[in-house]
Each structure stands twice: as structure tokens, then as C-alpha cells.
Amino acid sequence: MEAPMAMPKKGSRPISVEGTAFRWRIRHKAGRRQGDIWSPLTVTVERAEEPGRVLVVSLPCARADNPLGERTIAVRPALVAGCIRRAIEQGWNPGQPGAAFALTVTEDDLAVLLGEPPQYLIPFLWGMIPEGGSIKDLPRCTEIRSR
């Protein structure tokens, strides 16, 4: 039996679902292929103690740093917890060793998992604009260099 590939701990966040401790993370930078073409935003999850099979969640939106300006979403703990519950319902056993378990989330699933309609963001030069918003919705820019 092959040992499971552990998720890097650096950059991961803790979350507890149904009394089990997990860690989740979004890759810090797009891989070479992710930056070249559109690819879904992915979240990886594993048990914090005695990790086994990793969960890979594909969301129906792009990474915030996508070069095409495609809409994205802020990944919050409520969404991650919903994805963990859904994956367990679909047969993911986080303590069992093995290949990664893939969960593909559709736009319809997002509203169910979040408990409300998703709020998409659109990358625009210095920040993110809420979908359907305008330039006045941009957060204030941070000055990068002093005068």
C-alpha cells in the first residue's frame, strides 16, 4: 500500500467539522499550467491528525490572480466545511489512505453549501469589484512606495 501524499502545512488553515480537526489550503501561486489558461479555483483538505486521503475541491470560478479577469469567490470556512460534509456524504473517508478524492462543486451547489447566493468578485487592476458593481466599489489602494 502506497503512503498518501501529505498536503503542505505551510499556508494551511485549521477547521473543525463534526468534531474532526482538518487543515485546508489554497495554493499560493498558480502552477505553470494554471496561469496559462483558465482553471478552476481548487481547495485541498486533509485531516489534521493522522492524515489519510486528501480531498481536492474544484470550485466553479477562477483563482483571484487569474490573468483573464475571470470572476472569483472568497473561500471562507463555511464553504470549506460544507464541502467537507458533501465529500463525506459522497464517500470520502479522510482517514483512509489512497489517491486524492475529487469533489467538483457547481454554481448551484455553491448556494446550498454557503446557505446563501455566492458573492462573486472580479479582479480589476488594484483590487476586486463585486460582480455587478462599479469602480466606486473598489477598496482603497495601499500605496506601495512612499513619496
C-alpha positions in Angstrom: 0.0 0.0 0.0 1.3 3.4 -1.0 1.7 6.1 1.6 -0.6 9.1 1.0 0.8 12.3 -0.3 0.5 14.9 2.6 -0.6 18.4 1.9 2.0 21.1 2.8 1.4 22.5 6.3 2.7 26.0 5.4 -0.2 28.2 4.5 -2.9 25.8 5.7 -5.8 26.8 8.0 -7.4 24.8 10.7 -11.1 23.9 10.6 -13.3 21.5 12.7 -16.2 19.7 11.2 -18.4 17.3 13.2 -15.7 17.2 15.9 -12.9 16.2 13.5 -9.9 18.6 13.0 -8.9 19.3 9.4 -6.5 21.6 7.6 -7.3 23.3 4.3 -5.4 25.5 1.9 -5.4 27.2 -1.5 -2.2 27.0 -3.4 -0.3 30.3 -3.0 0.6 30.7 -6.7 -0.9 29.3 -9.8 1.1 26.5 -11.3 2.6 26.9 -14.8 -0.5 25.5 -16.5 -2.9 27.3 -14.2 -1.6 30.7 -15.2 -1.6 29.9 -18.9 -5.3 29.0 -19.3 -8.4 29.2 -17.2 -8.6 26.6 -14.5 -10.9 26.3 -11.5 -10.0 27.5 -8.1 -9.1 24.5 -6.0 -9.0 23.9 -2.3 -7.3 20.9 -0.7 -8.3 19.4 2.7 -6.9 16.7 4.9 -7.3 15.5 8.5 -5.0 17.5 10.9 -4.0 14.4 12.9 -3.2 11.2 11.1 -3.9 12.5 7.6 -5.0 10.0 5.0 -6.8 10.6 1.7 -6.7 14.2 0.6 -9.8 16.0 -0.6 -9.4 18.2 -3.7 -12.4 20.6 -4.2 -12.8 22.3 -7.6 -14.9 25.4 -7.4 -16.8 26.9 -10.4 -14.7 30.1 -10.5 -11.1 31.1 -11.2 -8.2 32.0 -8.9 -8.1 35.6 -7.8 -4.7 36.0 -9.7 -6.1 34.7 -13.0 -4.8 36.6 -16.0 -8.1 36.6 -17.8 -10.0 38.7 -15.2 -12.5 35.9 -14.7 -14.8 36.1 -11.6 -13.7 34.5 -8.4 -15.0 34.0 -4.9 -13.6 34.5 -1.4 -13.2 31.0 0.1 -14.4 31.1 3.7 -14.5 28.4 6.4 -18.3 28.0 5.9 -17.8 27.0 2.3 -14.9 24.6 3.2 -17.0 23.0 6.0 -19.9 22.5 3.5 -17.5 20.9 1.0 -16.1 18.5 3.7 -19.6 17.4 4.6 -20.6 16.9 1.0 -17.5 14.9 0.3 -18.1 12.7 3.3 -21.7 12.1 2.1 -20.2 11.1 -1.3 -17.9 8.5 0.2 -14.7 10.4 1.1 -13.0 8.7 4.1 -10.4 11.2 5.3 -8.7 8.6 7.5 -8.3 6.0 4.7 -5.0 6.1 2.7 -5.3 6.4 -1.0 -5.4 8.7 -4.0 -7.0 12.1 -3.7 -10.8 12.3 -3.6 -12.1 14.8 -6.1 -15.2 16.9 -5.4 -16.5 19.2 -8.2 -18.8 22.0 -6.9 -21.2 23.5 -9.4 -22.7 27.0 -9.3 -25.9 25.6 -8.0 -24.0 23.7 -5.2 -22.4 27.0 -4.1 -25.7 28.5 -2.9 -26.5 25.3 -1.0 -23.1 25.0 0.6 -22.9 28.6 1.6 -26.5 28.9 2.7 -26.9 32.0 0.5 -26.2 33.1 -3.1 -22.5 33.3 -3.8 -20.9 36.8 -4.0 -18.5 36.7 -6.9 -15.6 39.2 -7.2 -14.0 40.4 -10.4 -10.2 41.2 -10.4 -9.6 44.7 -11.6 -6.2 46.4 -11.6 -5.7 47.1 -7.9 -8.4 45.1 -6.2 -11.7 43.2 -6.6 -15.0 44.6 -7.6 -18.2 42.8 -6.5 -19.9 41.3 -9.6 -22.4 43.8 -10.9 -20.5 46.6 -9.1 -18.6 49.6 -10.4 -15.3 51.3 -9.9 -16.6 53.1 -6.8 -16.9 49.6 -5.1 -13.1 49.1 -5.3 -11.4 49.0 -1.9 -8.9 51.8 -1.3 -5.4 51.0 -2.7 -2.4 50.7 -0.5 0.4 53.0 -1.5 3.3 50.8 -2.5 6.1 53.3 -2.2 6.5 56.4 -0.2 6.8 59.8 -1.9 
